[in-house]
Amino acid sequence: MRHFTSVNDIPDLKKALEVAFDVKKNPFAYTHLGKNKTMVLIFFNSSLRTRLSTQKAAMNLGMNTMVLNVNEDGWQLESEMGVVMDGNKPEHLREAIPVIGSYCDIIGVRSFARFESREDDYNEKIINQFIDYAGVPIVSMEAATRHPLQSFADLMTIEELKTKALPKVVLTWAPHPRALPQAVPNSFVEWMVKAGMELVVTHPEGYELAPSFMGDLKPEYNQDRAFEGADFIYAKNWASYTSYGKILSKDMNWTVDARKMALTNRAKFMHCLPVRRNMIVTDEVIDSSDSVVIQEAANREWSAMAVLKMILEDNF
């Protein structure tokens, strides 16, 4: 594996899970792989779990790490080609990326959807420029359309807690005051389908995900019906794909509460965090013994470490 931007970059998902569970049991067994190697973590957007877990994963493997918060620690960076750079962005990614690549062995990049152009976001203009120009392996720490390290950790969590081979997993939209990208739900659908889970996606009309991610899956517009018999409930907000980047609803009837969880098969509650309490989910649910959001977040370290281990073994 050279780059990691989606589940499709992993040659064997079952083997990748085995690697993740192995490094979770033996976090310092592979420090030789990263010795005298450096990872640069570049953030175009803020982060808590992603920064800490990915940096810790690299350190567990013996790597040096450097963190760059773009627009805070460095120059404003231009990403469009062919523009006259007479504005507030004095440096272009076309030069910045290969320079960064010359200082390190692996680059992690976090860059959200901008909601300015669906075409640009879904063509992944930022992370693909890193792949094209850096000359080193690139790891997506969340891009415009996917968040694969999160989805890998989500799958780990489900594998650890499931009580049957193919549990019923429900991805449910929930209200939020801001327009959020589709990266987490897109990626979650992609990973669950690849893993062969029984997946149901439920949301109000107008919040259909991109056909390229949904494939043959049909959305369930009745949230109660979707929750019936579920083993895992994954709550997440996203803005509209069809009316791109727009908030079409803030309907609090979609908030995950105890009544809805009672329809499930004592389902585990999941969320990628940070979570808006009493909008996405009530206090009663997220603070219950069936909430696994902390375990899910902790697994971010091991999903990142598994990815880095595979890249180090395949490229160095």
C-alpha positions in Angstrom: 0.0 0.0 0.0 1.5 3.3 -1.1 -1.2 5.9 -0.2 -4.3 5.6 2.1 -7.3 7.6 1.2 -10.1 5.0 1.3 -10.9 1.4 2.1 -10.2 0.6 -1.6 -6.5 1.2 -0.9 -6.3 -1.7 1.4 -5.6 -5.0 -0.4 -7.1 -7.2 2.2 -9.5 -5.8 4.8 -9.5 -8.9 6.9 -5.7 -8.8 7.1 -5.8 -5.1 7.9 -8.1 -5.7 10.9 -5.7 -8.4 12.1 -2.9 -5.8 11.9 -4.9 -3.3 13.8 -5.8 -5.7 16.6 -2.1 -6.9 16.7 -0.8 -3.4 17.2 -3.4 -2.7 19.8 -2.1 -5.7 21.8 1.6 -4.9 21.0 1.9 -1.1 20.5 5.6 -0.9 20.8 6.7 -4.1 19.0 7.4 -2.4 15.7 9.4 0.7 16.6 12.2 -0.5 14.2 9.9 0.2 11.3 9.8 4.0 11.8 13.3 4.5 13.2 14.9 7.6 11.7 11.8 8.3 9.6 9.6 11.4 9.9 5.9 12.0 9.4 4.5 15.5 8.8 0.8 16.0 9.8 -0.8 18.9 7.9 -4.0 20.3 9.1 -6.1 22.7 7.0 -8.9 22.2 9.6 -9.0 21.8 13.4 -8.7 18.5 15.1 -8.5 16.7 18.4 -8.7 12.9 18.0 -7.1 12.9 14.6 -4.1 14.9 15.5 -3.4 13.1 18.8 -4.2 9.6 17.6 -2.2 9.8 14.4 0.8 11.5 16.0 0.8 8.9 18.8 0.5 6.1 16.2 3.6 7.4 14.4 5.5 7.7 17.7 4.6 4.2 18.7 6.2 3.1 15.4 9.4 5.0 16.3 8.8 7.9 13.9 9.6 11.5 14.4 6.6 13.8 13.9 6.1 17.4 12.9 2.7 19.1 12.9 1.8 22.0 10.6 -1.5 23.9 11.1 -1.9 25.6 7.7 -3.0 29.3 7.9 -1.7 29.5 11.5 1.8 28.2 11.4 2.6 28.9 7.8 1.6 30.9 4.7 -1.9 31.0 3.3 -1.8 28.5 0.5 -3.3 28.8 -2.9 -4.7 25.5 -4.3 -6.2 26.6 -7.7 -4.1 26.3 -10.8 -3.9 29.1 -13.3 -4.8 31.9 -11.0 -3.2 35.3 -10.7 -1.9 35.2 -7.1 -2.6 38.8 -6.3 -4.6 38.1 -3.2 -3.8 37.1 0.4 -2.2 33.7 -0.5 1.5 34.2 -1.1 2.4 30.5 -1.7 1.0 27.8 -4.0 0.5 24.2 -3.0 2.4 23.3 -6.2 5.6 24.5 -4.5 4.7 23.9 -0.9 3.8 20.2 -1.3 7.2 19.0 -2.8 9.0 21.1 -0.3 7.2 19.4 2.6 7.8 16.1 0.9 11.5 16.7 0.9 11.5 17.0 4.7 9.7 13.8 5.6 8.9 10.2 4.6 5.1 10.2 5.0 2.6 13.0 5.0 -0.8 13.0 6.7 -3.3 15.5 5.3 -6.6 16.8 6.8 -8.7 19.0 4.5 -12.5 19.3 4.7 -15.0 19.9 2.0 -15.2 23.6 1.2 -18.9 23.5 0.0 -17.9 26.0 -2.8 -18.1 23.4 -5.6 -19.4 19.9 -5.3 -17.3 19.0 -8.3 -14.1 20.2 -6.7 -14.8 18.6 -3.4 -15.7 15.2 -4.9 -12.7 15.3 -7.2 -10.6 15.7 -4.0 -8.5 18.5 -5.3 -6.4 19.1 -2.2 -5.4 15.6 -1.3 -4.8 14.6 -4.9 -2.4 17.4 -5.3 -0.4 16.0 -2.4 -0.5 12.5 -4.0 0.7 14.1 -7.3 3.4 16.4 -6.0 4.8 15.1 -2.7 6.8 12.2 -3.8 6.1 10.3 -0.5 3.2 8.3 0.8 0.0 10.2 1.7 -2.4 9.4 4.5 -5.8 11.0 4.5 -6.6 12.3 8.0 -10.0 13.3 6.5 -10.6 14.7 3.1 -13.6 16.3 1.4 -15.5 13.1 0.8 -14.0 10.4 3.1 -12.6 9.9 6.6 -11.0 6.5 6.3 -9.0 6.4 9.6 -12.3 7.1 11.4 -14.2 4.4 9.5 -11.4 1.9 10.1 -11.7 2.6 13.9 -15.5 2.3 13.6 -15.1 -1.1 12.0 -12.6 -2.2 14.7 -15.1 -1.2 17.4 -18.0 -3.1 15.8 -15.7 -6.2 15.3 -14.8 -6.0 19.0 -18.4 -5.7 20.3 -20.5 -7.6 17.8 -22.4 -10.7 19.1 -23.2 -12.2 15.6 -21.2 -12.5 12.4 -23.1 -9.8 10.5 -24.8 -7.4 12.9 -27.4 -4.9 11.7 -25.7 -1.5 11.6 -27.7 1.7 11.2 -26.3 5.0 10.0 -28.8 7.7 11.1 -28.8 11.4 10.2 -29.4 13.7 13.1 -29.8 17.5 13.4 -27.0 20.0 13.7 -26.8 23.8 13.6 -24.0 23.9 11.0 -23.6 22.4 7.5 -21.2 19.4 7.9 -19.4 17.5 5.1 -20.5 14.0 3.9 -17.0 12.6 4.5 -17.8 10.5 7.6 -21.1 9.0 6.4 -19.7 8.4 2.9 -16.7 6.6 4.4 -18.8 4.7 6.9 -21.0 3.3 4.2 -18.1 2.3 2.1 -16.4 0.4 4.9 -19.5 -1.3 6.2 -20.4 -2.5 2.7 -16.8 -3.7 2.1 -17.0 -5.6 5.5 -20.3 -7.2 4.5 -22.4 -5.7 7.3 -26.2 -5.5 7.2 -26.3 -1.7 6.7 -29.3 0.6 6.9 -29.0 4.3 6.1 -31.8 6.5 7.4 -32.3 10.2 6.9 -35.0 12.8 5.9 -35.7 13.2 2.2 -33.2 15.5 0.6 -30.2 14.1 2.5 -29.4 11.2 0.1 -25.7 10.5 -0.1 -23.8 10.4 -3.4 -24.8 7.4 -5.6 -21.1 6.6 -5.9 -21.1 5.7 -2.2 -24.6 4.3 -1.8 -24.5 2.0 -4.8 -27.4 -0.4 -4.5 -28.4 0.7 -1.0 -31.7 2.4 -0.7 -32.3 4.9 2.1 -34.9 4.3 4.8 -36.8 7.5 5.4 -38.6 6.2 8.6 -36.1 6.4 11.4 -38.1 4.2 13.8 -38.4 1.4 11.2 -34.6 1.6 10.6 -33.9 1.3 14.3 -35.9 -1.9 14.8 -33.6 -4.8 15.7 -30.5 -2.8 15.2 -27.2 -3.9 16.9 -25.3 -0.7 16.3 -26.6 2.9 15.9 -24.2 5.3 14.3 -25.5 8.9 14.5 -24.0 11.6 12.3 -25.2 14.9 10.7 -24.4 15.8 7.1 -25.4 18.6 4.8 -27.3 17.9 1.6 -25.5 16.4 -1.4 -28.1 17.2 -4.0 -28.6 20.8 -2.7 -24.9 20.8 -2.1 -23.8 22.0 1.3 -27.3 23.2 2.3 -29.1 22.6 5.6 -32.6 21.4 4.7 -33.7 20.4 8.1 -33.0 20.8 11.8 -35.8 18.5 12.8 -35.2 17.5 16.4 -37.5 14.5 16.0 -34.4 12.9 14.4 -32.3 13.3 17.6 -31.3 9.8 19.0 -33.1 9.4 22.3 -34.0 6.5 24.7 -37.3 5.8 23.0 -35.6 5.2 19.7 -32.8 3.1 21.3 -35.5 0.9 22.9 -36.6 -0.2 19.4 -33.1 -1.8 18.9 -31.6 -5.0 19.9 -29.8 -3.3 22.9 -27.8 -1.5 20.3 -24.4 0.1 20.9 -24.4 3.9 20.3 -21.6 5.2 18.1 -20.5 8.7 17.0 -17.2 10.0 15.6 -17.1 13.0 18.1 -17.2 15.8 18.7 -21.0 15.5 19.3 -23.6 18.1 19.9 -25.4 16.8 23.0 -29.2 17.0 22.9 -29.1 17.7 19.2 -27.4 14.6 17.8 -28.1 12.5 20.8 -29.6 13.0 24.3 -27.5 12.9 27.4 -29.3 9.8 28.5 -28.2 7.8 25.5 -24.6 9.0 25.2 -24.0 8.6 28.9 -25.5 5.1 29.0 -23.6 1.9 29.3 -24.5 1.2 25.7 -22.6 4.2 24.5 -19.2 3.2 23.0 -18.0 6.6 21.7 -14.9 6.6 24.0 -13.8 3.1 22.9 -14.4 4.1 19.3 -12.3 7.2 19.7 -9.5 5.2 21.4 -9.4 2.9 18.5 -8.3 5.8 16.3 -4.8 5.3 17.6 -4.8 1.7 16.4 -6.4 2.2 13.0 -3.8 4.9 12.3 -1.0 2.7 13.5 -2.1 -0.2 11.4 -2.2 2.0 8.3 1.3 3.5 9.0 2.7 0.0 9.7 1.5 -1.3 6.4 2.8 1.7 4.5 6.2 1.5 6.2 6.5 -2.2 5.5 5.5 -1.8 1.8 7.6 1.3 0.9 10.8 1.4 3.0 
